[in-house]
Structure formats: structure tokens, C-alpha cells
């Protein structure tokens, strides 16, 4: 086996960029979105919300980039897994984009709120809470649950084909159900979003993705020239049955 680093390094850096941008967006916007008087906080600090959403846009662009660059690499081994990964990644981007739009809508709503009175104030607050719920739900659904599905497909493909060390793929597969469960539990209010238990559930997969990114940057993919005949036959059978 030989290693090829060109595409792998770009993919690794895109994973890092997506994670850093996503974390920074949470840091920048958390105090504003977490304020009990949401619209007053947004009106007082619109810049943090705009910067945070710009960071989310960077994160989404990096996610699309990983899907585009990984697709031909995965397709060499399995067209089914390549297509599934791309679709899961794009669905994640679409869901998170809904949250991005909801967050941006808070800015003009805060302008109206500042000039409103009486019943208009109450209506603005109700709409703001609805937008905040959309931001939270798309975050849990996209950033945790659908992300877990795309990570499952990617790490399963890597495990099958040995493009990265198998221990690294297995680490990701172990972290997938934990991250998925964290989003599911929060959506049904079984856990508070700030609970330490939730953070512990997300950590294994988050750390694994960064470890995988660093591996790709430093060592690249393994160019596996020998394929498992049984796996290839299974993929061909699945393709012919569609």
C-alpha cells in the first residue's frame, strides 16, 4: 500500500475548518441567544449574531467541500456508500441552513421590537421564541443526529476499505450512537442542553473527527489496490437490484 496526500490533506483541513468555525459560532452567539430577553439582547449586540452566522456559513461551505472531495474517493470502493454519504452531508447542510436563516431573521425582528409597544411587543416575543426553537431544533437535528448518520457512513466505508487505520474508524463508529442519542434526548427534553452528560456523549465523535482530520493531513489515505471480492459482489448485487 502507498499513501496519497493531496486530496486527503484538503479534506482534513476542511474538517478542521468546519469544526473550528462551528465552535467559534457557538462561542460568539451563545450569550446573545441564551439571554432571557432575546430580542433586546439581539438588538443590543447584532454584530455577534451576524458574525456567528458568517462562521456558520463558512462551516457549511467546508462541509459541502468534504462531501465533494470524498465522493470520488469513496466511489472507487462503493458507489452506494459514496452516494449515501453525500446525501447525508447535504441534508445536514440544508437543515443547518434553516437554523442560520432563523437566526438572521432575529436581527430585523429586533428592529421592529425596539419600535413596538403593547400587543406588538408580545407578538414579537412569540415569534422570537419560535425562531429560537427552530435554531435549537435544527442544531440538534443537523449538528448531532444527521451528522452522526454521515459519520456512520463515512467510518463504515473507511473500516471496510482500510483508507485510514481501522482503530480510527472503529472509534468513530463507537461515538456515532452516543452523539445521535445526545441530540435525540435533548430534542425530547430528557437532558438539558448544558448538562455535562450531554457534553460527554458528544465528545468521543467530535474528538475522533479531529483525530481523523489530523491523520489525513499528516499521513493521507491508504491507496488500497486490493479489494474484498465478497464486498464487491455484494455492492454489484445491490446496484443491479435497484
N, C-alpha and C positions, 0 to 999 in steps of 0.2 A: 504493500500500500504506500502511496505517496500522498503528500498533503498539498492542497492548493489554497492559497491565502487571499487572492484578490477579492472574489465575491464574499468570502467568509468575513474578512475584515470590515467590509462595508456593512454587512448585515449586523455584525457585532456592534459597530459604532451606532447604528440605527437603534438597536435595542437599548443601548446606553442613553442615547439622546431621548428616546421615548420615556424612559424611566425618570431621568433627571428632570425633564420638562414637566412630567406628570406630578412628581413630588413637589417641585417648586410651585406649581399652580395651586396645590393644596395649601402650602405654606403661605402664599400670597393672599389667597382668598378666604382662608378659614376663619379669621377674626371677623371679617365682614359678613360672610354667610352664616356664621354662628351667632350673630348678635340677635337678641330677642326682638329688638325694634329694627327689623331687617331693612325696611325702606329708608329709614333715617340713616342707618349705617352705610347703605349703598350711596345715598345722596352725599353724605359727608366724605366718602372715600371711593369715588367712582374709578379712580385710577387703578386701584388694586384689583378691582373686578375686571377691568379691561386688560390689564397686563396678565392676570391669571388666565383669562380666556385666550389671549395670544399664545401663552405657553401651552394650553390645551391644543390649540390648532397645530403648533409645532409637534406635539406628541402624536396627534392623529396623522400628520403627514409622514412622520417616521414609521408609524405602524403600517401605513399603506406601502411605504418603501420596503419594509421587511417582507410583506406578502409578495410584492412584485419580484424581489430578488430571490426569495426562497422557492417560488413556484417552479422555475425550470430545474432547480436542483432536486426538488422532491419528485418532479415528474419523471426524472430518469429512472426512479425506482418504483413509483406508483402514481399513476395519473389520478386515481381515486383519492389518495391522501393529499396530493397537491391541490386538487380542486376543493376538497373539504377544508383544508387549511385556509386557502384564500377566501372562501365564502365565510368562514367563521371570523376571520380577521376583518373582512369588510363589514360584516354585521356588527361587530364590536365598534368599528368606526362610526357606523350610522347611528347606533344607539347613543354613543357618547356625544355625537354631534347634536342630538336632540337636547341633551343637557347643556351643551355650550350655548345653543340658541336661547334656551330658557334663562340662562344666567345673564346673557346680554340684554334680554328683554327687561330685566330688573332695572337697568340704567334709565331708559326713558320713563318707565313706570315711576321711578323715584322722583323724576322731574314733576310729573303730574301730582304725585303725592305731596310734594312741597307746596304746591299751589292750591291743594284741595282743602275742603272742610266738610264737616258733617257726614252725610251718607257716603260722599265720595271717598272720604278717608277710610271708612270701613270697607268699601268695595275694593279699594286699592290694596288694603292689607290682606283681604281674602285672596285676591289674585296673586299677590306676592307669595303667600303661603303655598298656593298651588304650583307656582313656578319653582319654589324651593323644593317641594315634594318631587317635582319632575327631575330636578337636578340630582337629588339624592337617589331616586329610583334608577335613573339611567346610570348613575355611578356604580351602584351595587350590581345592577344587571350587566352593564357593559364591562366595567373595570374589574369585576371579580368573577361573575358567573360565565359570561361569554368568553372572557379572557381565559378562564380555566379550560373551556372546551377547545379553544385554539391551541393552548399549551398542551392539552392531552393529545391532540392530533399530531402536533409537531414532535413531541417527545416520543410518541409511539413510532412515528416514522424514523426518527433517529435511532431508536432502540432496534428496530427491525434491520436497518441498513448499516448501522455502525458508523455513521457520519461523524459522530462525536463519541467520546468514551461512554460505554453502557452504564457505568455508575452515575454519570451525569444525567443521562436520560431517565434512569430509574428514580433518581432524586426528584426530577420534575414530575414524574407520574405519581409519586407518593404525595407531593404537595398539591396536586390538582384537586382531589376531593376535599381537602381542608379549605382551600381558597373558595371553592364552589359553595361549600357549606356555610362559610362566613357570610357571603352575600345573601344566601337564602335565609339564614337565620335573622339577619338584620332586617331584611325586607318584611319578614313576618313578626318583627319586633321581639324576637326571642333573646336578642342581645342588644345592648346599647352600642352605637357606633364608636364610642370612645372607650369601650371596655378593653381591658388588657387581653382578655380571652380572644377577642376578635383579631387583635394585632398578632397574637401568636399563631392564629390559623393562617393568616396571610403570609407571614414571614418566610416559611420554607420555600414556597414557589417564587416569591419575589427575589430572595437571595439566589435561588437556583438560576433564575433568568440572567442575573448579573454575572454569576459564575460562568454560565454558558456563553454570554457575550464576551467575557474576557478570554475564554478559551478560544473562541472563534477569532478574536483579534490577534492573539499570540500564536496559536497553532494552526488555525484553519480547519477545514473539513478534511476528513479522510476520503480519498478518491477510491471508493470501493469498486473494483472491477469484476469481482466475482459475486454473483447473485444466487440467492437461495432459489432453486428450481421449484420447490413446492410453493413458495410465496409468489413467484412469478406466475405459476399456473393458476393459483387462486385469484390473482388480480385479473388475468385474462378471462377466467370464467365469469368473474363479476362484471367485467366490461361487456362481454358478449350477451349477458342476460338482460342488460338494460335496453 
